[in-house]
Amino acid sequence: MDLFWPGGRHMLVGALGRVSDRLSGLVWSTVSVLVACSCSGGEGSPQQLLPPNDPAEIFFARDLSIDLDDFERTSSGLYIQDLSEGAGTVARRTSRVWIEYVGWLPDGTVFDGNVGGTPYAIRLGGNEVIRGWNQGIVGMRRGGIRRLVVRPGLAYGSSRRGDIPPGSTLIFHIKLIDVD
């Protein structure tokens, strides 16, 4: 579990300690909006007020332990870090896979996940999941654990999706349970 979930159980216990990180993120977000509005004379379009599209320009919560220098950056702008290689069958572009995952926003907020529950079954290569998953799961081996930092253009773009704000970079820890 410690490998899969950054900080393991300590992360759950330390959730209250993240309040300062969230306040810091809120301050940075507010400053960004104010700067964007003042630079546009207060007439900026909503598109201009979205967070940066490049994960390299984002502040990540300390608890996520994100150092993009430890990731491989693909030509599409997806960041991939293998935490455990796994063994056995390799996921291909059209494989059906079963995964456990946790998804975070850059401020450390968990927005989705199924760890400890039923593995999530998906067919890669179609429209079932975001493009960041279609690209980022390919090449994983059964039992492998991978961390993805997905830029908005490979996730939900400028659309809001549930608790995920428009223009969000997303962070995922994915464990490949099985491949068909």
Sequence and secondary structure as in RCSB ss.txt:
>XXXX:A:sequence
MDLFWPGGRHMLVGALGRVSDRLSGLVWSTVSVLVACSCSGGEGSPQQLLPPNDPAEIFFARDLSIDLDDFERTS
SGLYIQDLSEGAGTVARRTSRVWIEYVGWLPDGTVFDGNVGGTPYAIRLGGNEVIRGWNQGIVGMRRGGIRRLVV
RPGLAYGSSRRGDIPPGSTLIFHIKLIDVD
>XXXX:A:secstr
 TTTSTTHHHHHHGGGGGHHHHHHHHHHHHHHHHHHHHHTTT   GGGGS  SSGGG    GGG   GGGSEE T
TS EEEEEE   S B  TT EEEEEEEEE TTS EEEE TTS  EEEETTSSSS HHHHHHSTT BTT EEEEEE
 GGGTTTTS BTTB TT  EEEEEEEEEE 
